[in-house]
Structures are given as structure tokens and as C-alpha cells.
Amino acid sequence: MYVLVPDDPVFFARFESLEEPLLRRLYLLHSAGLESDDERVIADAYDSWVQVLLKLPLWSQWHAADTSAEPAPGEPAGYTLYSAGGTQLTSLYPIEVTAADLGHLTACLDLFVAAGRTQRAVPGRADAEAGADRPEREDTLVDVFRRVMEVLLLPQPQRLLDTLRQAARQGRTGSVTLPAEEETEYRRYCEDIVTILSSGDTFAYRSHRALYL
């Protein structure tokens, strides 16, 4: 299946931030010396996280000093997106992800949500990670994870997806101009992305939304 992912540093930062807690959970479970279903769920989710990361638009260039570097094999072509009136838009890229990878990530999110409920129900529970700020950190992790998954699972406008898939198949590195109808779909879709990622913080929402104007 395909998802449309924006060339958006806010989305990338939130997605990338999931790596540390996934690896930390795996380390704690592995250190306990007992194989468990939780360890398998998180290990599968981490593998799927890597698979999605490698397909994110221009992800390698966000880390490279030379932003003129050629896209890595399998990375979406870096076309420039324009509105019907000629205004440059934040690019959206179709990436192909498997239902299995999305399923692994969703299962891990469900696990984290359930663990948070258990910890709140038993506030005296202690483990190797215990600390006064742990509930707040756990809630933040779940919130970020939920927002990332909502973006990945956001239904795509079919006409817009078809146009961008065609551009990607042709390997364009030039420009793509959206017809008026698809530009409307684009703006609604991007507004949904901004709302998912930045709602709840007025300043963050306004700053994020400005990336798409």
C-alpha cells in the first residue's frame, strides 16, 4: 500500500524520536533475561520502523552536509511541487509500505498504551526505569507515537496519490504542477497532517502550518 509523506522536518523529527524509546525498551527486556511476547512485539516494531525510515522522502539528505547529493536507491525522486497558480508547495511523496510493517507499529503502540494504563493503575510499581518523571515521559512517547501513526494511516486523496505516483515512477527531478482540484485535495490533506502533528500547542501549530503556505 502507499502512503503520502510530506517533506516536513516536523514529521521527520517526531518519527525519528521513536528510535530511542524502542531500543531502550528492547534493552530492558533483554537484560531481564526472559523472552516475552512484549519483546517480540517491540523487536518487530523496531524492524518495521527502520523499513519505513529508509523510505521517507529525502531522509538521507536531512543528515547529509551536502544537500546536493543524489537520492539513495529506492528513495523518492526530489521533484518540486507547484500549485496551479505557480506557487511552490511543500512536497508530498508516495512511499510504499507493507501492511505487516504498519501492523507491527500499531501493535507496539497498543502495547505502550496498555502499559501506561497499568502503571497509572498501580502507581507504586517499580522497575529499572523508575523515576519521578517517568509517567510524563511515557505519556509523551505514546502521544508522539500516536500522532506518527495517524499520519501514516491518513487516507490519501486518490487523484493526488495517482499524480504523485506517476511522477515518482518517471523519476522526475524537475517540477510537478497540480491541477486546481488536486491542489484543493493537497491543502486539505496537509492541513490534516499539521493538525495531527501539532494540535494542542498554538505556537507549534501556527509555526508548522506556515511551512505549507
C-alpha positions in Angstrom: 0.0 0.0 0.0 1.0 3.6 -0.5 1.1 6.5 2.0 1.8 10.2 1.2 4.5 11.6 3.4 5.5 15.3 3.4 9.0 16.7 3.1 8.4 18.1 6.5 11.0 18.4 9.3 8.3 18.2 12.0 7.1 14.8 10.8 10.6 13.5 10.4 11.7 14.7 13.9 8.7 13.0 15.5 9.2 9.8 13.5 13.0 9.7 14.3 12.4 10.3 18.0 10.7 6.9 18.3 14.0 5.1 17.8 15.5 5.7 21.3 12.4 4.5 23.4 12.0 1.4 21.2 15.7 0.5 21.6 15.6 1.3 25.4 12.5 -1.0 25.9 14.3 -3.8 24.0 17.4 -3.4 26.1 15.5 -3.5 29.4 13.5 -6.6 28.3 16.6 -8.3 27.0 18.6 -7.5 30.2 15.9 -9.2 32.2 17.0 -12.4 30.5 13.4 -13.6 29.8 11.9 -13.9 26.4 8.5 -12.4 26.2 5.7 -11.5 23.9 6.4 -7.9 24.6 10.0 -8.2 23.5 8.8 -9.8 20.2 6.3 -7.0 19.6 8.8 -4.3 20.2 11.5 -6.0 18.1 9.1 -6.4 15.2 8.1 -2.7 15.6 11.7 -1.6 15.6 12.4 -3.6 12.4 9.4 -2.0 10.8 10.4 1.4 12.0 13.7 1.0 10.1 11.9 -0.2 7.0 9.7 2.9 6.9 12.6 5.3 7.8 14.6 4.1 4.8 11.7 5.1 2.5 11.0 8.5 3.9 11.4 11.3 1.4 15.0 12.6 1.2 15.7 11.3 4.7 19.4 10.9 4.0 19.7 14.5 2.9 18.4 15.7 6.2 21.5 14.2 7.7 24.0 15.0 4.9 26.2 18.1 4.8 25.9 18.1 1.0 22.3 18.6 0.2 23.0 18.3 -3.5 23.7 14.6 -3.1 21.8 12.2 -5.3 18.9 10.3 -3.8 19.7 6.9 -2.4 18.4 3.9 -4.3 14.7 3.5 -3.7 14.4 7.0 -2.3 11.6 9.1 -3.9 12.6 11.5 -6.7 13.1 15.0 -5.4 10.6 16.8 -7.6 9.4 20.3 -6.8 5.7 20.7 -6.3 3.7 23.7 -7.5 0.2 24.9 -7.2 -2.0 25.6 -10.2 -1.1 29.3 -9.8 2.7 28.6 -9.8 3.3 28.8 -6.0 5.9 26.3 -4.7 4.4 23.8 -2.3 5.8 21.6 0.4 6.3 18.3 -1.5 4.4 15.1 -0.8 5.9 11.8 -1.7 4.2 8.4 -2.2 6.1 5.7 -0.4 5.1 2.0 -0.5 4.8 0.4 2.9 3.6 -3.1 3.8 0.6 -3.8 5.8 2.8 -6.0 8.0 5.1 -3.1 8.9 2.1 -0.8 9.8 0.6 -3.7 11.8 3.8 -4.2 13.8 4.0 -0.5 14.6 0.3 -0.4 15.6 0.7 -3.4 17.8 3.6 -1.7 19.6 1.7 1.5 20.1 -1.2 -0.6 21.6 1.3 -2.3 23.9 2.7 1.1 25.1 -0.8 2.4 25.7 -1.7 -0.7 27.7 1.5 -0.4 29.7 0.7 3.2 30.5 -2.7 2.3 31.8 -1.2 -0.4 34.1 1.4 2.0 35.5 -1.3 4.6 36.3 -3.4 1.9 37.9 -0.5 0.7 40.1 1.4 3.9 40.9 3.8 2.1 43.3 5.1 -0.3 40.7 8.9 0.0 40.3 11.4 -1.2 37.7 14.8 -0.5 36.4 13.5 2.7 34.7 11.5 4.1 37.6 11.7 7.8 38.2 9.5 10.7 39.2 9.2 11.9 35.7 8.5 8.5 34.1 4.7 8.8 33.8 5.1 12.1 32.0 7.8 10.7 29.6 5.6 7.7 28.9 2.6 9.8 28.1 4.8 11.9 25.8 6.1 8.8 24.0 2.6 7.5 23.5 1.3 10.9 22.2 4.2 11.2 19.7 3.8 7.5 18.6 0.0 8.0 18.1 0.5 11.2 16.0 3.0 9.5 13.8 0.8 6.5 13.2 -2.2 8.7 12.4 -0.2 10.4 9.7 0.9 7.1 8.2 -2.6 5.8 8.3 -4.3 9.0 7.0 -6.4 8.2 3.9 -4.9 9.7 0.8 -6.9 11.6 -1.9 -6.8 9.1 -4.8 -6.3 11.6 -7.6 -3.5 13.3 -5.8 -1.9 10.0 -5.0 -2.1 8.9 -8.6 -0.5 12.1 -9.9 2.4 11.8 -7.4 2.9 8.1 -8.0 3.2 8.8 -11.7 5.8 11.5 -11.1 7.8 9.1 -8.8 7.6 6.3 -11.4 9.0 8.6 -14.1 11.8 9.5 -11.7 11.2 13.2 -12.2 13.7 15.6 -10.6 12.1 18.7 -12.1 8.6 20.1 -11.2 5.1 18.8 -10.8 2.2 21.3 -11.1 -1.1 20.3 -9.5 -4.4 21.0 -11.2 -6.8 23.1 -9.2 -8.9 20.2 -8.0 -5.8 18.3 -6.8 -4.4 21.4 -5.2 -7.6 21.6 -3.1 -7.1 18.0 -2.1 -3.5 18.7 -1.3 -4.3 21.6 1.0 -6.9 19.6 2.9 -4.6 16.7 3.3 -1.7 18.9 4.5 -4.0 20.7 7.0 -4.9 17.2 8.4 -1.2 16.4 8.8 -0.5 19.7 10.6 -3.5 19.2 12.9 -2.4 15.6 13.7 1.2 16.5 14.5 0.9 19.9 16.1 -2.6 20.3 17.7 -2.6 21.2 21.4 0.1 23.8 21.1 -1.0 27.1 19.4 2.5 28.3 18.7 3.7 24.9 17.3 0.6 24.6 15.2 1.0 28.1 13.7 4.7 27.6 13.0 4.1 24.2 11.5 1.2 25.4 9.3 3.4 28.2 8.0 5.6 25.5 6.3 2.7 24.7 3.9 1.7 28.3 3.0 
